[in-house]
Amino acid sequence: MKRWIIGAASALVLSLIALSGVSAYVAIGRNLGERWSSFNGPGPTWPVAVGFGSMWLAAISATVLILLVLVAIVRAYFPRTKAHQREAP
């Protein structure tokens, strides 16, 4: 469970770093007069792919992280008992 939480948190952090990096790159490009047009032109399209991919990854990893933390809290407050296990004869 601990590894899953660390993995989801690191995916969230990496996606937020990628999203802020793409935002900075696009802002610098616009200030320098670079035109961002449709996908039909010869312009770079990787900022769109990385930006939207990181937004989706941030949303999914945040949801998974919340669910994992909730499961960890429930497991901590309601530990398993041995009543549900069969006893060996």
N, C-alpha and C positions, 0 to 999 in steps of 0.2 A: 504494500500500500504506500509505503514511504517513497519507493522509487517512482511509482505512478504520479504521486503528488509533485515530486521534484521534476519529473519529465514534463508535466503539464505546466508547471510554473516557468520552467526554462523556455518552453515553446511560446508561452505568453510574452515573456520578456524579449525573446528574439524577434517575435513578430512586431512588437511595439518599436524596437530599435530599427527594424527594416522599414516600417511605415514612416517613422520620423526621418530616416535617411532619404527616402524617396521624396518626402515632402520638402526637405531642404534642397534636394537636387532640382526639383521642379521649380521651386521659388527662385533659386539662383538662375536657372535657365530663362525663366520669364523676365527677370530683371535685366538680363543681358540681351533681351529681345528675341529669344528663340521662340518659334511658333510651335505650338502643340496642336496638331490637327488630328484628323481621323486616321484609322488604320490603313487606309488606302494609299497614303503617301509614303515617301521614303524616310520619314522621320522615325526616331527611336520609339519603339512600343514597349520596351522592357519596363519602363517605370509604371506603366498601367498594369502590367501583369504582376509585378512585384507588389505594387500598392494594394491592388484588390486581393491578391493572395494573402498578404499579411493581414489585411482587415478580416478576411474570413478565418484565418488561423487564430487571430486574437479572440474573435467571438467564440469559436469552438473550444479553444483551450481554456478560456475563462469559464465557460459553462462546465466543462469537464472538471476543472479545478474546484469549482464550487461543489459539484456533486461528490467528488472524492473527499473533500473536507467534511461534508455533511455525513458521509458514510463513516469516516474515521471518528467523528464525534459520537454518532450513534453506537458504533462498536465499542467505544471507550466507556460509555455510560450503561450499556446493556451487554455485558460480557456473556459469552456462551456458557451455559451450564451443562453439567454432565448428565442431566436428567433425560435428555433426548437420545443419549447413546445407549446401546444395548450392553448389558453386562455379560461377560463371558461365563459360560456354565462351569 
